[in-house]
Amino acid sequence: MRSLLAIAGLILTAPALAQEAPTVPEADAPSVAAPSVAADLPLLPPSLADAVGRDDRGDAVEGRPITDEAMARALGAAALRDWDLALIHAERAAAGGQPLGATLAGHILLHGLSERGVDDEAAVRWLRRAGEAGEPDALIILSRLATTGRGGLEPFQARAFLAQAAEGGDERAAHEYGLYLMNEGDPGAAPQAVNWLRLAAESGRTEAFADYAEALGDWVHGPGDLAAARIWYERAGESGDGLSAAIAATMYLNGEGGEADPEHGVQLMRMGAELGAPSAMASYALLLFQGAPGLPADPARAVDWARRGAEAGDGEAQFLYAYALATGDGAVQDFQRAYYWARRAAAPRASSLADDPDRARLEAALERALDEPVIQRLRAEAAADASGL
Protein backbone atom coordinates (compact mmCIF):
# COMPACT_ATOMS: atom_id res chain seq x y z
CA MET A 1 0.00 0.00 0.00
CA ARG A 2 2.86 2.41 0.76
CA SER A 3 3.95 2.01 -2.87
CA LEU A 4 0.81 3.96 -3.74
CA LEU A 5 2.42 7.25 -2.74
CA ALA A 6 5.90 8.19 -1.58
CA ILE A 7 6.20 8.46 2.19
CA ALA A 8 8.39 11.30 3.34
CA GLY A 9 9.89 11.04 6.80
CA LEU A 10 7.77 8.08 7.85
CA ILE A 11 10.49 5.89 9.30
CA LEU A 12 11.91 6.85 12.66
CA THR A 13 15.59 7.03 13.38
CA ALA A 14 17.02 5.58 16.55
CA PRO A 15 17.94 8.98 18.08
CA ALA A 16 14.34 10.09 17.76
CA LEU A 17 13.38 7.34 20.18
CA ALA A 18 16.23 7.81 22.59
CA GLN A 19 14.13 9.90 24.92
CA GLU A 20 12.47 8.34 27.93
CA ALA A 21 9.18 6.74 27.01
CA PRO A 22 6.30 8.76 28.44
CA THR A 23 3.85 7.14 30.77
CA VAL A 24 0.44 6.88 29.13
CA PRO A 25 -2.05 5.00 31.29
CA GLU A 26 -4.73 4.79 28.61
CA ALA A 27 -4.45 1.81 26.29
CA ASP A 28 -5.71 1.86 22.73
CA ALA A 29 -9.43 2.36 22.37
CA PRO A 30 -10.91 -1.14 22.51
CA SER A 31 -12.46 -2.52 19.40
CA VAL A 32 -16.20 -2.87 19.55
CA ALA A 33 -17.08 -6.54 19.63
CA ALA A 34 -19.72 -7.70 17.22
CA PRO A 35 -22.90 -8.75 18.96
CA SER A 36 -23.08 -12.47 19.48
CA VAL A 37 -25.50 -14.16 17.17
CA ALA A 38 -26.81 -17.59 17.95
CA ALA A 39 -26.31 -20.23 15.31
CA ASP A 40 -29.31 -20.06 13.04
CA LEU A 41 -30.92 -22.39 10.55
CA PRO A 42 -29.45 -22.65 7.05
CA LEU A 43 -30.75 -19.96 4.74
CA LEU A 44 -33.51 -20.94 2.37
CA PRO A 45 -32.65 -20.76 -1.33
CA PRO A 46 -33.70 -17.36 -2.73
CA SER A 47 -36.77 -18.62 -4.59
CA LEU A 48 -38.07 -20.31 -1.45
CA ALA A 49 -37.18 -17.39 0.79
CA ASP A 50 -39.13 -15.11 -1.52
CA ALA A 51 -42.14 -17.44 -1.54
CA VAL A 52 -42.10 -17.93 2.24
CA GLY A 53 -41.64 -14.22 2.79
CA ARG A 54 -44.79 -13.28 0.93
CA ASP A 55 -47.51 -12.76 3.51
CA ASP A 56 -50.25 -14.80 1.90
CA ARG A 57 -50.91 -17.20 4.76
CA GLY A 58 -54.16 -15.40 5.43
CA ASP A 59 -55.48 -16.38 2.02
CA ALA A 60 -57.79 -19.35 1.84
CA VAL A 61 -55.99 -22.59 1.09
CA GLU A 62 -59.06 -24.75 0.61
CA GLY A 63 -60.50 -24.77 -2.85
CA ARG A 64 -57.15 -24.48 -4.64
CA PRO A 65 -55.90 -27.26 -6.92
CA ILE A 66 -54.44 -30.07 -4.83
CA THR A 67 -50.82 -29.31 -5.80
CA ASP A 68 -51.20 -25.58 -5.16
CA GLU A 69 -52.87 -26.30 -1.83
CA ALA A 70 -50.01 -28.59 -0.80
CA MET A 71 -47.44 -25.97 -1.83
CA ALA A 72 -49.25 -23.25 0.11
CA ARG A 73 -49.37 -25.43 3.22
CA ALA A 74 -45.67 -26.32 2.82
CA LEU A 75 -44.68 -22.66 2.60
CA GLY A 76 -46.87 -21.77 5.57
CA ALA A 77 -45.31 -24.51 7.66
CA ALA A 78 -41.81 -23.43 6.59
CA ALA A 79 -42.58 -19.86 7.64
CA LEU A 80 -43.46 -21.22 11.08
CA ARG A 81 -40.40 -23.51 11.03
CA ASP A 82 -42.58 -26.58 11.37
CA TRP A 83 -40.24 -28.60 9.19
CA ASP A 84 -41.94 -31.97 9.64
CA LEU A 85 -45.22 -30.60 8.34
CA ALA A 86 -43.43 -28.58 5.67
CA LEU A 87 -41.72 -31.72 4.39
CA ILE A 88 -44.97 -33.68 4.20
CA HIS A 89 -46.68 -30.98 2.14
CA ALA A 90 -43.59 -30.21 0.06
CA GLU A 91 -43.31 -33.84 -1.00
CA ARG A 92 -47.01 -33.84 -1.89
CA ALA A 93 -46.54 -30.71 -3.98
CA ALA A 94 -43.42 -32.12 -5.62
CA ALA A 95 -45.19 -35.37 -6.46
CA GLY A 96 -47.84 -33.26 -8.17
CA GLY A 97 -45.23 -31.56 -10.36
CA GLN A 98 -44.44 -28.41 -8.34
CA PRO A 99 -40.67 -27.73 -8.75
CA LEU A 100 -40.55 -25.41 -5.73
CA GLY A 101 -42.01 -28.18 -3.58
CA ALA A 102 -39.21 -30.49 -4.70
CA THR A 103 -36.62 -27.83 -3.89
CA LEU A 104 -38.10 -27.32 -0.43
CA ALA A 105 -38.17 -31.06 0.26
CA GLY A 106 -34.56 -31.33 -0.88
CA HIS A 107 -33.53 -28.42 1.33
CA ILE A 108 -35.18 -29.90 4.42
CA LEU A 109 -33.64 -33.34 3.89
CA LEU A 110 -30.24 -31.95 2.97
CA HIS A 111 -29.95 -30.03 6.23
CA GLY A 112 -31.74 -32.51 8.48
CA LEU A 113 -34.38 -30.00 9.56
CA SER A 114 -37.12 -32.54 10.13
CA GLU A 115 -37.29 -35.61 12.34
CA ARG A 116 -36.19 -37.69 9.36
CA GLY A 117 -32.71 -36.17 9.74
CA VAL A 118 -30.12 -35.72 7.01
CA ASP A 119 -30.73 -37.82 3.90
CA ASP A 120 -28.46 -36.70 1.08
CA GLU A 121 -29.67 -39.25 -1.43
CA ALA A 122 -33.35 -38.44 -0.90
CA ALA A 123 -32.50 -34.73 -1.06
CA VAL A 124 -30.72 -35.22 -4.38
CA ARG A 125 -33.68 -37.15 -5.82
CA TRP A 126 -36.04 -34.27 -5.05
CA LEU A 127 -33.57 -31.64 -6.21
CA ARG A 128 -33.04 -33.53 -9.48
CA ARG A 129 -36.78 -33.53 -10.03
CA ALA A 130 -36.85 -29.76 -9.52
CA GLY A 131 -33.80 -29.37 -11.74
CA GLU A 132 -35.42 -31.30 -14.55
CA ALA A 133 -38.13 -28.64 -14.50
CA GLY A 134 -35.47 -25.94 -14.77
CA GLU A 135 -35.71 -24.69 -11.17
CA PRO A 136 -32.47 -22.66 -10.87
CA ASP A 137 -31.98 -22.89 -7.11
CA ALA A 138 -32.19 -26.67 -7.23
CA LEU A 139 -29.62 -26.78 -10.04
CA ILE A 140 -27.24 -24.50 -8.15
CA ILE A 141 -27.55 -26.64 -5.02
CA LEU A 142 -26.96 -29.77 -7.08
CA SER A 143 -23.80 -28.24 -8.54
CA ARG A 144 -22.44 -27.58 -5.06
CA LEU A 145 -23.31 -31.08 -3.90
CA ALA A 146 -21.62 -32.51 -6.98
CA THR A 147 -18.46 -30.50 -6.30
CA THR A 148 -18.16 -32.17 -2.89
CA GLY A 149 -19.40 -35.57 -4.06
CA ARG A 150 -22.48 -35.66 -1.83
CA GLY A 151 -25.65 -37.64 -2.41
CA GLY A 152 -24.09 -39.93 -5.00
CA LEU A 153 -23.14 -37.08 -7.34
CA GLU A 154 -19.74 -36.72 -8.99
CA PRO A 155 -17.66 -33.52 -9.31
CA PHE A 156 -17.79 -33.55 -13.11
CA GLN A 157 -21.58 -33.11 -12.97
CA ALA A 158 -21.33 -29.67 -11.36
CA ARG A 159 -20.62 -27.93 -14.65
CA ALA A 160 -23.68 -29.37 -16.38
CA PHE A 161 -26.00 -28.36 -13.54
CA LEU A 162 -24.69 -24.79 -13.56
CA ALA A 163 -24.77 -24.55 -17.34
CA GLN A 164 -28.43 -25.63 -17.39
CA ALA A 165 -29.35 -23.05 -14.74
CA ALA A 166 -27.42 -20.26 -16.45
CA GLU A 167 -28.81 -21.04 -19.88
CA GLY A 168 -32.28 -20.84 -18.36
CA GLY A 169 -31.68 -17.12 -17.79
CA ASP A 170 -31.10 -17.00 -14.03
CA GLU A 171 -28.66 -14.20 -13.17
CA ARG A 172 -27.38 -15.89 -10.01
CA ALA A 173 -26.68 -19.04 -11.97
CA ALA A 174 -24.89 -17.01 -14.65
CA HIS A 175 -22.72 -15.52 -11.92
CA GLU A 176 -21.93 -18.88 -10.34
CA TYR A 177 -21.26 -20.51 -13.69
CA GLY A 178 -18.84 -17.74 -14.63
CA LEU A 179 -16.99 -18.19 -11.33
CA TYR A 180 -16.96 -21.95 -11.78
CA LEU A 181 -15.33 -21.59 -15.20
CA MET A 182 -12.82 -19.08 -13.82
CA ASN A 183 -11.87 -21.43 -10.98
CA GLU A 184 -11.37 -24.30 -13.40
CA GLY A 185 -8.59 -22.25 -14.97
CA ASP A 186 -9.17 -23.56 -18.50
CA PRO A 187 -7.92 -20.90 -20.96
CA GLY A 188 -10.26 -22.28 -23.61
CA ALA A 189 -13.26 -21.54 -21.39
CA ALA A 190 -12.09 -18.02 -20.51
CA PRO A 191 -14.35 -16.22 -23.03
CA GLN A 192 -17.36 -18.13 -21.69
CA ALA A 193 -16.45 -17.28 -18.10
CA VAL A 194 -16.13 -13.57 -18.87
CA ASN A 195 -19.35 -13.60 -20.88
CA TRP A 196 -21.41 -15.24 -18.14
CA LEU A 197 -20.06 -12.81 -15.56
CA ARG A 198 -20.87 -9.96 -17.94
CA LEU A 199 -24.44 -11.19 -18.29
CA ALA A 200 -24.80 -11.45 -14.50
CA ALA A 201 -23.35 -7.99 -13.92
CA GLU A 202 -25.29 -6.29 -16.70
CA SER A 203 -28.50 -7.86 -15.41
CA GLY A 204 -27.97 -5.86 -12.20
CA ARG A 205 -26.66 -8.58 -9.91
CA THR A 206 -24.50 -6.42 -7.65
CA GLU A 207 -22.64 -9.42 -6.24
CA ALA A 208 -21.23 -10.03 -9.74
CA PHE A 209 -19.81 -6.54 -10.30
CA ALA A 210 -16.48 -7.13 -8.55
CA ASP A 211 -16.04 -10.63 -10.00
CA TYR A 212 -16.65 -9.30 -13.51
CA ALA A 213 -14.15 -6.50 -12.88
CA GLU A 214 -11.57 -9.02 -11.70
CA ALA A 215 -12.13 -11.20 -14.75
CA LEU A 216 -11.74 -8.19 -17.03
CA GLY A 217 -8.63 -6.70 -15.50
CA ASP A 218 -6.79 -9.08 -13.17
CA TRP A 219 -7.53 -12.65 -14.23
CA VAL A 220 -4.59 -14.25 -15.98
CA HIS A 221 -6.87 -15.67 -18.70
CA GLY A 222 -9.02 -12.55 -19.03
CA PRO A 223 -8.80 -9.79 -21.64
CA GLY A 224 -6.77 -7.41 -19.47
CA ASP A 225 -9.22 -4.58 -20.08
CA LEU A 226 -8.27 -2.21 -17.26
CA ALA A 227 -10.56 0.56 -18.49
CA ALA A 228 -13.64 -1.63 -18.22
CA ALA A 229 -12.39 -3.19 -14.98
CA ARG A 230 -12.09 0.26 -13.39
CA ILE A 231 -15.69 1.05 -14.30
CA TRP A 232 -17.01 -2.15 -12.77
CA TYR A 233 -14.86 -1.92 -9.64
CA GLU A 234 -16.28 1.55 -9.11
CA ARG A 235 -19.82 0.29 -9.65
CA ALA A 236 -19.19 -2.48 -7.14
CA GLY A 237 -17.95 0.09 -4.66
CA GLU A 238 -20.99 2.27 -5.20
CA SER A 239 -23.10 -0.84 -4.51
CA GLY A 240 -21.50 -1.31 -1.10
CA ASP A 241 -18.31 -3.32 -1.71
CA GLY A 242 -15.60 -1.48 0.21
CA LEU A 243 -12.68 -3.48 -1.19
CA SER A 244 -13.80 -2.78 -4.76
CA ALA A 245 -14.05 0.92 -3.96
CA ALA A 246 -10.45 0.79 -2.72
CA ILE A 247 -9.28 -1.01 -5.86
CA ALA A 248 -11.01 1.56 -8.07
CA ALA A 249 -9.50 4.34 -5.94
CA THR A 250 -6.00 2.99 -6.45
CA MET A 251 -6.60 2.77 -10.20
CA TYR A 252 -7.70 6.41 -10.32
CA LEU A 253 -4.78 7.50 -8.17
CA ASN A 254 -2.25 5.63 -10.32
CA GLY A 255 -3.86 6.28 -13.69
CA GLU A 256 -4.59 2.61 -14.37
CA GLY A 257 -7.38 2.00 -16.89
CA GLY A 258 -7.52 5.66 -17.91
CA GLU A 259 -6.28 9.08 -16.92
CA ALA A 260 -5.35 9.64 -13.31
CA ASP A 261 -7.93 11.50 -11.22
CA PRO A 262 -6.46 11.84 -7.73
CA GLU A 263 -9.38 13.73 -6.24
CA HIS A 264 -11.85 11.10 -7.38
CA GLY A 265 -9.47 8.42 -6.17
CA VAL A 266 -9.40 10.01 -2.71
CA GLN A 267 -13.21 10.10 -2.64
CA LEU A 268 -13.41 6.42 -3.56
CA MET A 269 -10.80 5.48 -0.94
CA ARG A 270 -12.82 7.26 1.70
CA MET A 271 -15.91 5.37 0.47
CA GLY A 272 -14.07 2.07 0.82
CA ALA A 273 -12.95 2.96 4.34
CA GLU A 274 -16.44 4.02 5.38
CA LEU A 275 -17.81 0.78 3.95
CA GLY A 276 -15.54 -1.12 6.35
CA ALA A 277 -12.72 -2.45 4.15
CA PRO A 278 -9.64 -2.63 6.42
CA SER A 279 -7.17 -2.12 3.54
CA ALA A 280 -9.08 1.00 2.48
CA MET A 281 -8.88 2.30 6.05
CA ALA A 282 -5.10 1.93 5.90
CA SER A 283 -4.83 3.61 2.50
CA TYR A 284 -7.12 6.46 3.50
CA ALA A 285 -5.12 6.94 6.70
CA LEU A 286 -1.94 7.24 4.63
CA LEU A 287 -3.57 9.81 2.36
CA LEU A 288 -4.61 11.79 5.43
CA PHE A 289 -1.11 11.63 6.89
CA GLN A 290 0.42 12.99 3.69
CA GLY A 291 -2.34 15.10 2.25
CA ALA A 292 -3.56 14.62 -1.31
CA PRO A 293 -5.43 16.58 -3.99
CA GLY A 294 -8.60 17.84 -2.36
CA LEU A 295 -7.58 16.33 1.00
CA PRO A 296 -5.51 18.45 3.42
CA ALA A 297 -3.18 16.56 5.72
CA ASP A 298 -4.94 15.74 8.99
CA PRO A 299 -2.83 13.55 11.30
CA ALA A 300 -5.57 13.19 13.94
CA ARG A 301 -8.08 11.82 11.42
CA ALA A 302 -5.32 9.70 9.91
CA VAL A 303 -4.67 8.11 13.28
CA ASP A 304 -8.35 7.41 13.79
CA TRP A 305 -8.59 5.53 10.46
CA ALA A 306 -5.27 3.75 11.06
CA ARG A 307 -6.56 2.58 14.45
CA ARG A 308 -9.79 1.28 12.91
CA GLY A 309 -7.88 -0.61 10.23
CA ALA A 310 -5.40 -1.92 12.80
CA GLU A 311 -8.14 -3.28 15.02
CA ALA A 312 -9.72 -4.88 11.94
CA GLY A 313 -6.49 -6.78 11.30
CA ASP A 314 -4.86 -4.96 8.37
CA GLY A 315 -1.05 -5.05 8.53
CA GLU A 316 -0.46 -1.70 6.84
CA ALA A 317 -2.92 0.02 9.17
CA GLN A 318 -1.19 -1.56 12.15
CA PHE A 319 2.16 -0.25 10.94
CA LEU A 320 0.78 3.25 10.40
CA TYR A 321 -0.83 3.25 13.83
CA ALA A 322 2.42 2.08 15.40
CA TYR A 323 4.24 4.91 13.61
CA ALA A 324 1.77 7.50 14.91
CA LEU A 325 2.03 6.22 18.49
CA ALA A 326 5.81 6.19 18.28
CA THR A 327 6.17 9.72 16.92
CA GLY A 328 3.16 11.36 18.53
CA ASP A 329 2.06 12.52 15.08
CA GLY A 330 -1.71 12.88 15.54
CA ALA A 331 -1.73 10.70 18.65
CA VAL A 332 -0.49 10.70 22.24
CA GLN A 333 3.03 9.28 22.12
CA ASP A 334 3.17 5.80 23.62
CA PHE A 335 6.20 3.62 22.83
CA GLN A 336 4.74 0.52 24.43
CA ARG A 337 1.56 0.54 22.35
CA ALA A 338 3.60 1.47 19.30
CA TYR A 339 5.74 -1.63 19.82
CA TYR A 340 2.66 -3.78 20.36
CA TRP A 341 1.18 -2.67 17.01
CA ALA A 342 4.49 -2.97 15.20
CA ARG A 343 4.58 -6.59 16.34
CA ARG A 344 0.94 -7.12 15.37
CA ALA A 345 1.78 -5.89 11.87
CA ALA A 346 4.21 -8.82 11.53
CA ALA A 347 1.67 -11.49 12.47
CA PRO A 348 1.28 -14.27 9.87
CA ARG A 349 -1.63 -13.54 7.52
CA ALA A 350 -2.26 -12.25 4.01
CA SER A 351 -1.40 -8.63 4.87
CA SER A 352 1.57 -9.48 7.11
CA LEU A 353 4.51 -7.06 7.15
CA ALA A 354 6.89 -9.54 8.77
CA ASP A 355 9.53 -8.93 6.09
CA ASP A 356 8.85 -5.24 5.58
CA PRO A 357 12.08 -3.23 6.20
CA ASP A 358 10.22 -0.11 7.35
CA ARG A 359 8.36 -2.07 10.01
CA ALA A 360 11.57 -3.84 11.06
CA ARG A 361 13.41 -0.52 11.50
CA LEU A 362 10.54 0.87 13.55
CA GLU A 363 10.50 -2.22 15.75
CA ALA A 364 14.26 -2.09 16.26
CA ALA A 365 14.18 1.59 17.17
CA LEU A 366 11.42 1.00 19.70
CA GLU A 367 13.30 -1.91 21.25
CA ARG A 368 16.19 0.46 22.00
CA ALA A 369 13.77 2.64 23.96
CA LEU A 370 12.13 -0.14 25.99
CA ASP A 371 13.30 -2.46 28.75
CA GLU A 372 13.68 -6.14 27.95
CA PRO A 373 10.92 -7.36 30.33
CA VAL A 374 8.51 -4.88 28.73
CA ILE A 375 9.50 -6.05 25.25
CA GLN A 376 8.87 -9.69 26.15
CA ARG A 377 5.49 -8.88 27.70
CA LEU A 378 4.37 -6.89 24.66
CA ARG A 379 5.54 -9.60 22.28
CA ALA A 380 3.49 -12.19 24.13
CA GLU A 381 0.47 -9.89 24.22
CA ALA A 382 0.70 -9.14 20.49
CA ALA A 383 1.10 -12.83 19.59
CA ALA A 384 -1.85 -13.84 21.72
CA ASP A 385 -4.12 -11.13 20.34
CA ALA A 386 -3.07 -11.84 16.75
CA SER A 387 -3.85 -15.55 17.09
CA GLY A 388 -7.33 -14.73 18.37
CA LEU A 389 -8.22 -12.22 15.66
C-alpha positions in Angstrom: 0.0 0.0 0.0 2.9 2.4 0.8 4.0 2.0 -2.9 0.8 4.0 -3.7 2.4 7.3 -2.7 5.9 8.2 -1.6 6.2 8.5 2.2 8.4 11.3 3.3 9.9 11.0 6.8 7.8 8.1 7.8 10.5 5.9 9.3 11.9 6.8 12.7 15.6 7.0 13.4 17.0 5.6 16.6 17.9 9.0 18.1 14.3 10.1 17.8 13.4 7.3 20.2 16.2 7.8 22.6 14.1 9.9 24.9 12.5 8.3 27.9 9.2 6.7 27.0 6.3 8.8 28.4 3.8 7.1 30.8 0.4 6.9 29.1 -2.1 5.0 31.3 -4.7 4.8 28.6 -4.5 1.8 26.3 -5.7 1.9 22.7 -9.4 2.4 22.4 -10.9 -1.1 22.5 -12.5 -2.5 19.4 -16.2 -2.9 19.6 -17.1 -6.5 19.6 -19.7 -7.7 17.2 -22.9 -8.7 19.0 -23.1 -12.5 19.5 -25.5 -14.2 17.2 -26.8 -17.6 17.9 -26.3 -20.2 15.3 -29.3 -20.1 13.0 -30.9 -22.4 10.6 -29.4 -22.6 7.1 -30.8 -20.0 4.7 -33.5 -20.9 2.4 -32.6 -20.8 -1.3 -33.7 -17.4 -2.7 -36.8 -18.6 -4.6 -38.1 -20.3 -1.4 -37.2 -17.4 0.8 -39.1 -15.1 -1.5 -42.1 -17.4 -1.5 -42.1 -17.9 2.2 -41.6 -14.2 2.8 -44.8 -13.3 0.9 -47.5 -12.8 3.5 -50.3 -14.8 1.9 -50.9 -17.2 4.8 -54.2 -15.4 5.4 -55.5 -16.4 2.0 -57.8 -19.4 1.8 -56.0 -22.6 1.1 -59.1 -24.8 0.6 -60.5 -24.8 -2.9 -57.1 -24.5 -4.6 -55.9 -27.3 -6.9 -54.4 -30.1 -4.8 -50.8 -29.3 -5.8 -51.2 -25.6 -5.2 -52.9 -26.3 -1.8 -50.0 -28.6 -0.8 -47.4 -26.0 -1.8 -49.2 -23.3 0.1 -49.4 -25.4 3.2 -45.7 -26.3 2.8 -44.7 -22.7 2.6 -46.9 -21.8 5.6 -45.3 -24.5 7.7 -41.8 -23.4 6.6 -42.6 -19.9 7.6 -43.5 -21.2 11.1 -40.4 -23.5 11.0 -42.6 -26.6 11.4 -40.2 -28.6 9.2 -41.9 -32.0 9.6 -45.2 -30.6 8.3 -43.4 -28.6 5.7 -41.7 -31.7 4.4 -45.0 -33.7 4.2 -46.7 -31.0 2.1 -43.6 -30.2 0.1 -43.3 -33.8 -1.0 -47.0 -33.8 -1.9 -46.5 -30.7 -4.0 -43.4 -32.1 -5.6 -45.2 -35.4 -6.5 -47.8 -33.3 -8.2 -45.2 -31.6 -10.4 -44.4 -28.4 -8.3 -40.7 -27.7 -8.7 -40.6 -25.4 -5.7 -42.0 -28.2 -3.6 -39.2 -30.5 -4.7 -36.6 -27.8 -3.9 -38.1 -27.3 -0.4 -38.2 -31.1 0.3 -34.6 -31.3 -0.9 -33.5 -28.4 1.3 -35.2 -29.9 4.4 -33.6 -33.3 3.9 -30.2 -31.9 3.0 -29.9 -30.0 6.2 -31.7 -32.5 8.5 -34.4 -30.0 9.6 -37.1 -32.5 10.1 -37.3 -35.6 12.3 -36.2 -37.7 9.4 -32.7 -36.2 9.7 -30.1 -35.7 7.0 -30.7 -37.8 3.9 -28.5 -36.7 1.1 -29.7 -39.3 -1.4 -33.3 -38.4 -0.9 -32.5 -34.7 -1.1 -30.7 -35.2 -4.4 -33.7 -37.2 -5.8 -36.0 -34.3 -5.0 -33.6 -31.6 -6.2 -33.0 -33.5 -9.5 -36.8 -33.5 -10.0 -36.8 -29.8 -9.5 -33.8 -29.4 -11.7 -35.4 -31.3 -14.5 -38.1 -28.6 -14.5 -35.5 -25.9 -14.8 -35.7 -24.7 -11.2 -32.5 -22.7 -10.9 -32.0 -22.9 -7.1 -32.2 -26.7 -7.2 -29.6 -26.8 -10.0 -27.2 -24.5 -8.2 -27.6 -26.6 -5.0 -27.0 -29.8 -7.1 -23.8 -28.2 -8.5 -22.4 -27.6 -5.1 -23.3 -31.1 -3.9 -21.6 -32.5 -7.0 -18.5 -30.5 -6.3 -18.2 -32.2 -2.9 -19.4 -35.6 -4.1 -22.5 -35.7 -1.8 -25.6 -37.6 -2.4 -24.1 -39.9 -5.0 -23.1 -37.1 -7.3 -19.7 -36.7 -9.0 -17.7 -33.5 -9.3 -17.8 -33.5 -13.1 -21.6 -33.1 -13.0 -21.3 -29.7 -11.4 -20.6 -27.9 -14.6 -23.7 -29.4 -16.4 -26.0 -28.4 -13.5 -24.7 -24.8 -13.6 -24.8 -24.6 -17.3 -28.4 -25.6 -17.4 -29.4 -23.0 -14.7 -27.4 -20.3 -16.4 -28.8 -21.0 -19.9 -32.3 -20.8 -18.4 -31.7 -17.1 -17.8 -31.1 -17.0 -14.0 -28.7 -14.2 -13.2 -27.4 -15.9 -10.0 -26.7 -19.0 -12.0 -24.9 -17.0 -14.7 -22.7 -15.5 -11.9 -21.9 -18.9 -10.3 -21.3 -20.5 -13.7 -18.8 -17.7 -14.6 -17.0 -18.2 -11.3 -17.0 -21.9 -11.8 -15.3 -21.6 -15.2 -12.8 -19.1 -13.8 -11.9 -21.4 -11.0 -11.4 -24.3 -13.4 -8.6 -22.3 -15.0 -9.2 -23.6 -18.5 -7.9 -20.9 -21.0 -10.3 -22.3 -23.6 -13.3 -21.5 -21.4 -12.1 -18.0 -20.5 -14.4 -16.2 -23.0 -17.4 -18.1 -21.7 -16.4 -17.3 -18.1 -16.1 -13.6 -18.9 -19.3 -13.6 -20.9 -21.4 -15.2 -18.1 -20.1 -12.8 -15.6 -20.9 -10.0 -17.9 -24.4 -11.2 -18.3 -24.8 -11.4 -14.5 -23.3 -8.0 -13.9 -25.3 -6.3 -16.7 -28.5 -7.9 -15.4 -28.0 -5.9 -12.2 -26.7 -8.6 -9.9 -24.5 -6.4 -7.7 -22.6 -9.4 -6.2 -21.2 -10.0 -9.7 -19.8 -6.5 -10.3 -16.5 -7.1 -8.5 -16.0 -10.6 -10.0 -16.7 -9.3 -13.5 -14.2 -6.5 -12.9 -11.6 -9.0 -11.7 -12.1 -11.2 -14.8 -11.7 -8.2 -17.0 -8.6 -6.7 -15.5 -6.8 -9.1 -13.2 -7.5 -12.7 -14.2 -4.6 -14.2 -16.0 -6.9 -15.7 -18.7 -9.0 -12.6 -19.0 -8.8 -9.8 -21.6 -6.8 -7.4 -19.5 -9.2 -4.6 -20.1 -8.3 -2.2 -17.3 -10.6 0.6 -18.5 -13.6 -1.6 -18.2 -12.4 -3.2 -15.0 -12.1 0.3 -13.4 -15.7 1.1 -14.3 -17.0 -2.1 -12.8 -14.9 -1.9 -9.6 -16.3 1.5 -9.1 -19.8 0.3 -9.7 -19.2 -2.5 -7.1 -17.9 0.1 -4.7 -21.0 2.3 -5.2 -23.1 -0.8 -4.5 -21.5 -1.3 -1.1 -18.3 -3.3 -1.7 -15.6 -1.5 0.2 -12.7 -3.5 -1.2 -13.8 -2.8 -4.8 -14.0 0.9 -4.0 -10.5 0.8 -2.7 -9.3 -1.0 -5.9 -11.0 1.6 -8.1 -9.5 4.3 -5.9 -6.0 3.0 -6.4 -6.6 2.8 -10.2 -7.7 6.4 -10.3 -4.8 7.5 -8.2 -2.3 5.6 -10.3 -3.9 6.3 -13.7 -4.6 2.6 -14.4 -7.4 2.0 -16.9 -7.5 5.7 -17.9 -6.3 9.1 -16.9 -5.4 9.6 -13.3 -7.9 11.5 -11.2 -6.5 11.8 -7.7 -9.4 13.7 -6.2 -11.8 11.1 -7.4 -9.5 8.4 -6.2 -9.4 10.0 -2.7 -13.2 10.1 -2.6 -13.4 6.4 -3.6 -10.8 5.5 -0.9 -12.8 7.3 1.7 -15.9 5.4 0.5 -14.1 2.1 0.8 -13.0 3.0 4.3 -16.4 4.0 5.4 -17.8 0.8 3.9 -15.5 -1.1 6.3 -12.7 -2.4 4.1 -9.6 -2.6 6.4 -7.2 -2.1 3.5 -9.1 1.0 2.5 -8.9 2.3 6.1 -5.1 1.9 5.9 -4.8 3.6 2.5 -7.1 6.5 3.5 -5.1 6.9 6.7 -1.9 7.2 4.6 -3.6 9.8 2.4 -4.6 11.8 5.4 -1.1 11.6 6.9 0.4 13.0 3.7 -2.3 15.1 2.2 -3.6 14.6 -1.3 -5.4 16.6 -4.0 -8.6 17.8 -2.4 -7.6 16.3 1.0 -5.5 18.5 3.4 -3.2 16.6 5.7 -4.9 15.7 9.0 -2.8 13.5 11.3 -5.6 13.2 13.9 -8.1 11.8 11.4 -5.3 9.7 9.9 -4.7 8.1 13.3 -8.4 7.4 13.8 -8.6 5.5 10.5 -5.3 3.7 11.1 -6.6 2.6 14.5 -9.8 1.3 12.9 -7.9 -0.6 10.2 -5.4 -1.9 12.8 -8.1 -3.3 15.0 -9.7 -4.9 11.9 -6.5 -6.8 11.3 -4.9 -5.0 8.4 -1.0 -5.1 8.5 -0.5 -1.7 6.8 -2.9 0.0 9.2 -1.2 -1.6 12.1 2.2 -0.3 10.9 0.8 3.3 10.4 -0.8 3.2 13.8 2.4 2.1 15.4 4.2 4.9 13.6 1.8 7.5 14.9 2.0 6.2 18.5 5.8 6.2 18.3 6.2 9.7 16.9 3.2 11.4 18.5 2.1 12.5 15.1 -1.7 12.9 15.5 -1.7 10.7 18.7 -0.5 10.7 22.2 3.0 9.3 22.1 3.2 5.8 23.6 6.2 3.6 22.8 4.7 0.5 24.4 1.6 0.5 22.4 3.6 1.5 19.3 5.7 -1.6 19.8 2.7 -3.8 20.4 1.2 -2.7 17.0 4.5 -3.0 15.2 4.6 -6.6 16.3 0.9 -7.1 15.4 1.8 -5.9 11.9 4.2 -8.8 11.5 1.7 -11.5 12.5 1.3 -14.3 9.9 -1.6 -13.5 7.5 -2.3 -12.2 4.0 -1.4 -8.6 4.9 1.6 -9.5 7.1 4.5 -7.1 7.1 6.9 -9.5 8.8 9.5 -8.9 6.1 8.9 -5.2 5.6 12.1 -3.2 6.2 10.2 -0.1 7.4 8.4 -2.1 10.0 11.6 -3.8 11.1 13.4 -0.5 11.5 10.5 0.9 13.6 10.5 -2.2 15.8 14.3 -2.1 16.3 14.2 1.6 17.2 11.4 1.0 19.7 13.3 -1.9 21.2 16.2 0.5 22.0 13.8 2.6 24.0 12.1 -0.1 26.0 13.3 -2.5 28.7 13.7 -6.1 27.9 10.9 -7.4 30.3 8.5 -4.9 28.7 9.5 -6.0 25.3 8.9 -9.7 26.2 5.5 -8.9 27.7 4.4 -6.9 24.7 5.5 -9.6 22.3 3.5 -12.2 24.1 0.5 -9.9 24.2 0.7 -9.1 20.5 1.1 -12.8 19.6 -1.9 -13.8 21.7 -4.1 -11.1 20.3 -3.1 -11.8 16.7 -3.9 -15.6 17.1 -7.3 -14.7 18.4 -8.2 -12.2 15.7 
